[in-house]
Amino acid sequence: MSNAEKEIHIRCLEPSDDRIGFHSGNIDLHRFFQRYAGQNQFRHHIGTTCVAVHDDRITGFVTISSGEMVAERLPKTLRKRLPSYPPPILRIAWLAVDERYQGHGIGRLLLRSMLELALEMRDRAGCIGVVVDAKPDAVPFYSKLGFQPMELVKGALCDRPEPVAMLLPIRHIEAAVRDSNGPTTG
C-alpha cells in the first residue's frame, strides 16, 4: 500500500460533502456525482455512494446498490450450481477518480472496499458476486481484476456504446481479499 493510499479514507457520502470540486474527466460521471448521487442516496434510497477522502478532499467515488441477476445471464459454471430464481448481487453503478488523483490506486482502493462489502453481504443476506456495468473504455481495468463479461441482453439502440455487464463471482472475491490480507485468524 502506497503512502497516498494510507492517507485515504473510504466512507459514505455525507449531505454536506463538497462535490463541486470533483472532476474525473468524464462528463457523465461528473454530472452524476454532482447532481444525482446525493438524491439517489438521501432522498430516493436507491443507491449508496462511498467516497475516497484525502485531506478533506473527495478523490474518488463509487456508487453501489443491491440487486439480483437473471439466472440465464450468469456464466454456465456458476448457473449450474444455483437455483433458477434470481440470485442476489452487489452492483457497482458508478466509479470514478478525480483526474488529479488518477493513477494512484484510488480506483482499486474503492473497488477493494466494495469487494469486502460483498463478502459481508454474502454472510448477512446473500450475495453471489459483484456486477459492474463497465463503460467500454473501462473494460480492460475490470478485466485485469478478474471480472468477466456476461451475456448481452439486447436493449434500445442509442448513439453511445452500451456498458458491458461484467461479473466477479464471490468465490474469486473471497480468494482475492484473503490473499491480499494474508492468513486470517478465527
Secondary structure, 3 states (H helix, E strand, C coil): CCHHHHCCEEEECCCCCCCCCCCCCCHHHHHHHHHHHHHHHHHCCCCEEEEEEECCEEEEEEEEEEEECCHHHCCHHHHCCCCCCCCEEEEEEEEEECCCCCCCCHHHHHHHHHHHHHHHHHHHCCCCEEEEEECHHHHHHHHHCCCEECCCCCCCCCCCCCCEEEEEEHHHHHHHHHHHHCCCCC
